[in-house]
Amino acid sequence: MRPQSASQDEVMMREAFRLARKGKGCTSPNPLVGAVAVKGGVVVARGYHTRSGAPHAEIEALRAGGDNLRGSTLYVNLEPCSHHGKTPPCADALLKAGIRHVVCATSDPNPKVHGEGIRRLRRHGVRVTVGALASEARRLNEAFFAFHEQKRPFVTIKFAASLDGKIATKTGDSKWITGEKARAYARRLRGESQAVLVGVGTVLADDPHLGVREKGKKDPLRIILDSRLRIPQGARVLRDGNVLVVTTRRASAVKKRMLVKKGIELVEMENGIDVRALMRELYKREIISVLVEGGGSVLGSFLDARCVDKVYAFHAPLLIGGESAKSAVEGRGASSIRQALRLTRVKRTTFGDNTLITGYPKKDGNLV
């Protein structure tokens, strides 16, 4: 590849984005990062962060390029790290390799880095350019940026409903509102989040698996909201220790002991489950992103707490009706249309006769 035009920075940064996406679903709590080294107008090395605990993208590119990288330009979608974590600082490795110029899309929002990697490189004579496709770079790692800037996980809510907003009939029947293609896509969303969250009502009604079911992909942490510990001991979500049950002091001490004996971790709150308090707890645990799948009361509690960053709404062309049928989003709700959660950057995708609407809450007035 021989980029010759004035848009070389954009071309190479988009290649870094492409590489970064290869780590999707595997790097949390780390960001998605790709790196491309260019020398004499020719790409001489590529690398990306494959999983948490593995070498960072810059190190993978340095290994691929070897001694040929001295004097080259490295394109990377996020500022090279400057601290010792699970791996040594990337900034030091770039200096040792003789990289002449680093082009990064954005600085790192992590306070352990935030500008220090850039400053370290510049102090040692490396030219550093920041800002190439910065907005796209933020979107690529939207959960990572939100986590560090908002001090809580990035929350995505997802539901599948009829055209009149029902997720089940008055008898509780919900299989299946959407088609297989839409459901398969929804399952893939789990692999892009570090945790998936449902209420115990969903567990009792559907006994969901809540896994990715994709070879080579790690299941997200399963979070179950259950204030009175009604969850059955044989529920599929309790199949291993990759689960967190959030309960209250009102719950049975006997049931608590039974779950702990099974290796299930509990988070205990006072009287009720407080969404914002839960977000603070998950922040402490470095849970970058949470996919909230329901049911309606759980989705409503996140909406009422204004802890929603992204929405995936699947709709099927059917009308269920019935005032006692389950609604997709419950809770207190808005008292006026002006207070409703209005979405922006809306995107529509079709799966046969099913429609997916994706959007982000507006950030003005009383909205998120």
C-alpha positions as a printed Julia matrix, in Angstrom:
368×3 Matrix{Float64}:
   0.0     0.0    0.0
   1.49    3.38  -1.08
  -0.53    6.32   0.23
   0.55    9.41  -1.75
  -2.24   11.95  -1.3
  -2.71   14.66   1.33
  -5.25   12.37   3.0
  -2.63    9.81   4.03
  -3.37   10.42   7.72
  -7.05    9.59   7.2
  -6.32    6.53   5.05
  -3.89    5.11   7.57
  -6.07    5.99  10.56
  -9.0     4.16   8.99
  -6.71    1.15   8.56
  -5.91    1.43  12.29
  -9.68    1.46  12.99
 -10.15   -1.64  10.84
  -7.47   -3.47  12.77
  -8.81   -2.29  16.13
 -12.27   -3.73  15.41
 -10.74   -7.2   15.12
 -10.46   -7.2   18.91
 -14.17   -6.44  19.4
 -15.63   -8.24  22.4
 -12.23   -9.38  23.72
 -10.36   -6.35  25.07
 -12.52   -4.96  27.92
 -11.77   -3.17  30.16
  -9.15   -2.04  27.65
 -10.08   -0.11  24.49
 -10.02   -1.29  20.88
  -6.7    -0.17  19.38
  -5.03   -0.72  16.03
  -1.61    0.48  14.84
  -0.05    0.91  11.39
   3.61    1.77  10.74
   4.52    3.59   7.5
   8.02    4.21   6.14
   8.85    5.79   2.82
   5.16    5.81   1.92
   4.85    2.05   2.42
   3.08    0.17   5.22
   5.78   -1.86   6.96
   3.88   -3.22   9.99
   0.43   -3.65  11.46
  -0.86   -4.7   14.85
  -3.93   -4.65  17.07
  -4.85   -5.35  20.69
  -6.24   -8.88  20.65
  -7.46   -9.26  24.23
  -7.1    -7.86  27.73
  -3.71   -8.8   29.19
  -2.14   -9.35  25.75
   0.39   -6.91  24.19
  -1.04   -3.6   23.04
  -1.46   -2.73  19.36
   1.76   -0.69  19.24
   3.81   -3.61  20.6
   2.27   -6.01  18.08
   3.18   -3.6   15.27
   6.74   -3.22  16.59
   7.14   -7.0   16.69
   5.84   -7.29  13.14
   8.15   -4.58  11.81
  11.33   -5.46  13.68
  14.43   -3.36  12.93
  12.81   -1.85   9.85
  10.75    0.62  11.94
  13.47    3.13  12.84
  12.51    6.51  11.37
   8.94    5.42  10.53
   5.56    6.99  11.3
   3.14    5.08  13.5
  -0.62    5.6   13.16
  -2.67    4.59  16.2
  -6.26    5.42  17.11
  -5.52    6.12  20.79
  -2.65    7.77  22.63
   0.15    5.29  23.48
   0.08    4.37  27.16
   2.71    5.69  29.57
   2.13    3.56  32.67
   2.87    0.04  33.85
  -0.33   -2.02  33.85
  -0.52   -5.66  32.8
   2.03   -4.69  30.13
   4.94   -2.16  30.05
   4.43    1.4   28.68
   4.0     1.56  24.9
   5.53    5.05  24.77
   8.87    3.67  26.02
   8.79    0.85  23.46
   8.2     3.36  20.63
  11.17    5.43  21.77
  13.38    2.36  21.88
  12.27    1.33  18.38
  13.23    4.73  16.96
   9.74    5.78  15.78
  10.07    9.31  14.3
   6.45   10.43  14.16
   3.3     9.25  15.98
  -0.14   10.16  14.62
  -2.89    9.38  17.14
  -6.57   10.15  16.76
  -7.25   11.1   20.38
  -5.67   11.36  23.78
  -6.53    8.6   26.27
  -9.35    9.51  28.72
  -7.92    7.13  31.33
  -6.43    9.4   34.05
  -3.49    7.0   34.36
  -2.45    8.08  30.85
  -4.37   11.2   29.69
  -1.71   13.13  27.82
   1.34   11.72  29.57
   2.12    9.3   26.72
   2.08   12.21  24.26
   4.21   14.39  26.53
   6.76   11.63  27.07
   7.2    11.06  23.35
   7.55   14.78  22.65
  10.07   15.25  25.46
  12.29   12.71  23.7
  12.06   14.36  20.29
   9.26   12.34  18.7
   6.84   14.38  16.63
   3.27   13.7   17.77
   0.16   14.71  15.83
  -3.21   14.42  17.57
  -6.72   14.72  16.11
  -6.91   12.69  12.88
 -10.52   11.4   12.68
 -10.99   12.1   16.38
 -14.81   11.87  16.33
 -14.71    8.47  14.63
 -12.1     7.3   17.1
 -14.35    8.25  20.02
 -17.28    6.38  18.48
 -15.11    3.3   18.01
 -14.42    3.27  21.76
 -17.6     4.99  22.94
 -17.93    2.79  26.03
 -14.29    3.3   27.06
 -14.58    7.09  26.78
 -17.93    7.2   28.6
 -16.61    5.0   31.42
 -13.7     7.31  32.17
 -15.54   10.59  31.57
 -18.84    9.75  33.32
 -17.3     7.51  36.0
 -19.83    4.76  35.31
 -20.36    1.99  32.75
 -21.69    2.8   29.28
 -25.3     1.56  29.4
 -27.08    0.18  26.35
 -30.73   -0.85  26.63
 -32.17   -3.42  24.22
 -35.66   -4.75  23.71
 -37.78   -6.51  21.1
 -41.4    -5.37  20.89
 -44.53   -5.39  18.79
 -45.56   -2.2   16.97
 -47.69   -1.25  19.98
 -44.7    -1.57  22.32
 -45.5    -4.94  23.93
 -42.83   -7.49  24.84
 -45.29  -10.22  25.88
 -49.01  -10.97  25.79
 -51.27  -10.69  28.83
 -50.51  -14.38  29.56
 -46.75  -13.75  29.43
 -46.13  -15.41  26.05
 -43.16  -13.76  24.31
 -41.71  -16.42  21.97
 -41.0   -15.21  19.46
 -41.84  -11.58  18.71
 -38.93  -11.05  16.33
 -37.47  -13.41  13.73
 -34.32  -15.52  13.91
 -32.11  -13.02  12.04
 -33.02  -10.23  14.43
 -32.5   -12.51  17.45
 -29.09  -13.63  16.16
 -28.03  -10.01  15.78
 -29.25   -9.27  19.31
 -27.16  -12.16  20.65
 -24.09  -10.73  18.92
 -24.62   -7.48  20.82
 -23.86   -9.39  24.02
 -20.39  -10.13  22.76
 -19.72   -6.4   22.41
 -20.57   -5.65  26.05
 -18.63   -6.54  29.15
 -21.8    -7.37  31.07
 -25.43   -8.22  30.3
 -28.14   -7.38  32.83
 -31.7    -8.63  33.38
 -34.22   -8.71  36.2
 -35.26  -11.9   37.97
 -38.66  -11.67  36.24
 -36.95  -12.41  32.93
 -35.14  -15.37  34.49
 -38.38  -16.77  35.91
 -40.28  -16.28  32.65
 -37.71  -17.41  30.09
 -34.79  -19.12  31.89
 -32.41  -17.33  29.45
 -28.87  -18.43  28.7
 -27.53  -14.85  28.27
 -24.38  -16.11  26.57
 -22.78  -15.21  23.27
 -22.84  -18.8   21.96
 -20.09  -18.0   19.5
 -16.94  -20.07  19.32
 -13.89  -18.2   20.54
 -15.94  -15.43  22.14
 -16.05  -14.98  25.91
 -19.47  -14.67  27.54
 -20.16  -11.32  29.23
 -20.63  -11.12  32.98
 -24.29  -11.91  33.75
 -25.88   -9.48  36.21
 -29.24  -10.44  37.74
 -31.34   -7.95  39.7
 -33.23   -9.93  42.35
 -34.23   -8.03  45.49
 -35.85  -11.06  47.2
 -33.7   -13.84  45.69
 -36.49  -15.58  43.79
 -34.0   -16.98  41.29
 -34.17  -20.8   40.99
 -31.01  -22.64  41.98
 -31.1   -24.49  38.64
 -31.44  -21.39  36.46
 -29.19  -21.47  33.41
 -27.7   -18.09  34.28
 -26.21  -19.74  37.39
 -24.37  -22.39  35.35
 -20.92  -21.02  36.36
 -19.33  -18.3   38.44
 -19.46  -15.65  35.71
 -22.5   -14.05  37.32
 -23.3   -11.29  39.79
 -26.6   -11.32  41.67
 -27.72   -7.95  43.02
 -30.07   -8.28  45.97
 -31.12   -6.55  49.19
 -30.98   -7.12  52.93
 -34.62   -8.25  52.79
 -33.67  -11.39  50.9
 -33.55  -14.76  52.63
 -30.27  -15.42  54.46
 -30.65  -19.11  53.63
 -30.87  -18.39  49.89
 -27.86  -16.09  50.14
 -25.8   -18.86  51.7
 -26.95  -21.34  49.04
 -25.83  -19.02  46.22
 -22.5   -18.25  47.87
 -21.93  -21.99  48.3
 -22.45  -22.38  44.52
 -19.7   -19.79  43.96
 -22.12  -17.0   43.01
 -21.09  -13.5   44.06
 -23.73  -11.28  45.65
 -23.98   -7.5   45.87
 -26.29   -6.52  48.71
 -28.13   -3.2   48.87
 -30.22   -1.72  51.67
 -33.94   -1.88  50.89
 -34.26   -1.62  47.13
 -31.98   -1.87  44.12
 -30.72    1.6   43.27
 -29.54    1.9   39.65
 -27.08    4.73  40.28
 -25.6     2.94  43.3
 -25.23   -0.18  41.16
 -23.44    1.86  38.48
 -20.98    3.1   41.11
 -20.34   -0.48  42.21
 -19.76   -1.65  38.63
 -17.43    1.31  38.03
 -15.3     0.14  40.96
 -15.17   -3.29  39.34
 -13.99   -1.78  36.03
 -17.09   -2.89  34.14
 -16.84   -0.65  31.08
 -20.16   -1.48  29.41
 -23.5    -3.04  30.32
 -26.21   -4.31  27.97
 -29.58   -4.11  29.75
 -32.01   -6.62  28.23
 -35.03   -6.29  30.5
 -37.74   -6.81  31.41
 -39.9    -3.73  31.27
 -39.54   -2.71  34.92
 -35.74   -3.01  34.75
 -35.55   -0.99  31.53
 -37.85    1.58  33.11
 -35.64    1.87  36.18
 -32.63    2.71  34.0
 -34.67    5.23  32.04
 -35.96    6.85  35.26
 -32.39    7.04  36.63
 -31.22    8.63  33.35
 -28.57    5.93  33.01
 -29.02    5.23  29.3
 -26.32    5.91  26.69
 -27.56    3.91  23.71
 -30.78    2.22  22.6
 -31.41   -0.85  20.43
 -35.15   -1.19  19.77
 -36.28   -4.15  17.64
 -39.83   -4.03  16.29
 -41.89   -6.74  14.6
 -44.94   -6.01  12.4
 -47.6    -7.28  14.78
 -50.05   -5.78  17.27
 -50.54   -7.56  20.6
 -52.88   -5.21  22.44
 -54.27   -5.62  25.95
 -53.79   -3.17  28.8
 -52.31   -5.91  30.98
 -49.83   -7.07  28.33
 -46.21   -6.35  29.21
 -44.78   -3.07  27.93
 -41.19   -2.81  26.74
 -40.32    0.06  29.1
 -42.17    0.63  32.37
 -41.06    2.54  35.47
 -42.34    6.04  36.37
 -41.83    7.36  32.86
 -42.0    10.95  31.63
 -44.78   13.26  32.8
 -44.57   15.33  29.62
 -43.39   14.75  26.06
 -40.66   17.32  26.66
 -39.23   15.05  29.38
 -39.26   11.95  27.19
 -35.97   10.38  26.2
 -35.47   11.64  22.65
 -32.95    9.86  20.44
 -30.48   11.37  18.03
 -28.07    9.84  15.48
 -30.88    7.42  14.68
 -30.14    4.49  12.4
 -32.6     1.97  10.94
 -31.7    -1.59   9.97
 -34.0    -4.29   8.65
 -33.94   -8.04   9.25
 -36.61   -9.38   6.93
 -39.83   -7.76   8.15
 -38.25   -6.78  11.51
 -36.83   -3.3   12.05
 -34.05   -2.24  14.4
 -33.85    1.38  15.49
 -30.56    2.42  17.08
 -29.97    5.8   18.66
 -28.36    7.86  21.38
 -30.22   10.01  23.93
 -29.96   13.74  23.33
 -27.87   15.56  25.9
 -29.84   18.71  26.53
 -32.4    19.99  28.98
 -33.85   17.24  31.15
 -32.57   14.52  28.87
 -29.55   12.3   29.31
